[in-house]
Amino acid sequence: MHGQHRADRHALPHRGQFRSDLRGGQVQGLVAQRPCHAHTRRTFASGGPRCGSALKLIGSNTSPYVRKARLVLLEKNIPHTYLVDPPSDPNSSVYRVNPLGRIPALILDEETCVFDSPVIAEYVDTLNDTPILIPRHDALARMRVKRWEALADGIMDSAIVVRNERIRPAEKQEQSNIDLHLTAVTRTLEHVAGQLGDRAWCEGDSITLADLALLSALVYLDLRQPERDWRSAHPNLAAWFNRMSTRPGVKTSLAEQT
Ligand SMILES: N[C@@H](CCC(=O)N[C@@H](CS)C(=O)NCC(=O)O)C(=O)O
């Protein structure tokens, strides 16, 4: 169920076939099984996950935001199908489900697509309690986990800016922009390494979204900035990363690197 699939674009409707609604776009045709209908929809409060087996995550193996969403689904053992269907392909189905044309996009049913990655993480975390990745009752602990996520997402954002500059023709690259974002990443790595110290988890005494987000950011740095030796600079981060890498969900995700 967790297997990675290439999207069967020929089975999908053409772009523009479905009008967008306020929830982010209709996704009829992208669900394999007959989905829940609005009148049968259960809320988190009234019964937890709905249509769990019909969940579809649209993404790519290089996107760190996708990795974060995928890791949340895997850690919580939520049945889903992972569709590699990046927006770099103009025929990508993502344009029919997310008007922003960005991944990750999580399709719940014919009516509902969830984006972006913090919203996906927050929603998916409500589907079960095993484990709870975002504290629910302790407002400060919850804020700290979301703040870790913001730091990790910020690393991703800056690394993507650098990547986008570096793939431009040399004469068009803006070195000051590259330097600005490389420095932001360096500074943020120093900060998170300091915050982590020699603790086992980023926040509290068990795994949270903070760990999954940070791991996703570091995997992306390894991919796009292999020259950055963050392991030597921050051995505590390296040790934490190695421990995290033994988790089954993380192993599955790491095996999906291109
Ligand atoms: N803040 C968004 C960022 C999503 C995002 O920018 N995704 C990138 C992939 S890394 C994307 O889809 N870019 C469009 C493209 O590649 O054409 C999130 O957290 O989901």
The ligand as an SDF file (V2000), in Angstrom:
LIG
                    3D

 20 19  0  0  0  0  0  0  0  0999 V2000
    5.6650   25.6200    1.3180 N   0  0  0  0  0  0  0  0  0  0  0  0
    5.3660   24.5330    0.4290 C   0  0  0  0  0  0  0  0  0  0  0  0
    6.4810   24.4170   -0.5760 C   0  0  0  0  0  0  0  0  0  0  0  0
    6.1470   23.4210   -1.6630 C   0  0  0  0  0  0  0  0  0  0  0  0
    7.0860   23.5750   -2.8460 C   0  0  0  0  0  0  0  0  0  0  0  0
    7.6370   24.6420   -3.1300 O   0  0  0  0  0  0  0  0  0  0  0  0
    7.2860   22.4700   -3.5470 N   0  0  0  0  0  0  0  0  0  0  0  0
    8.1350   22.5150   -4.6980 C   0  0  0  0  0  0  0  0  0  0  0  0
    8.9220   21.2560   -4.8450 C   0  0  0  0  0  0  0  0  0  0  0  0
   10.2630   21.2290   -3.7720 S   0  0  0  0  0  0  0  0  0  0  0  0
    7.3270   22.6280   -5.9040 C   0  0  0  0  0  0  0  0  0  0  0  0
    6.3180   21.9470   -6.0040 O   0  0  0  0  0  0  0  0  0  0  0  0
    7.7570   23.4590   -6.8400 N   0  0  0  0  0  0  0  0  0  0  0  0
    7.1300   23.5610   -8.1140 C   0  0  0  0  0  0  0  0  0  0  0  0
    7.9610   22.9680   -9.1990 C   0  0  0  0  0  0  0  0  0  0  0  0
    8.8700   22.1790   -8.8890 O   0  0  0  0  0  0  0  0  0  0  0  0
    7.6830   23.2370  -10.3320 O   0  0  0  0  0  0  0  0  0  0  0  0
    5.1830   23.2500    1.2410 C   0  0  0  0  0  0  0  0  0  0  0  0
    5.6650   23.2060    2.3750 O   0  0  0  0  0  0  0  0  0  0  0  0
    4.5260   22.3070    0.7770 O   0  0  0  0  0  0  0  0  0  0  0  0
  1  2  1  0
  2  3  1  0
  2 18  1  0
  3  4  1  0
  4  5  1  0
  5  6  2  0
  5  7  1  0
  7  8  1  0
  8  9  1  0
  8 11  1  0
  9 10  1  0
 11 12  2  0
 11 13  1  0
 13 14  1  0
 14 15  1  0
 15 16  2  0
 15 17  1  0
 18 19  2  0
 18 20  1  0
M  END
$$$$
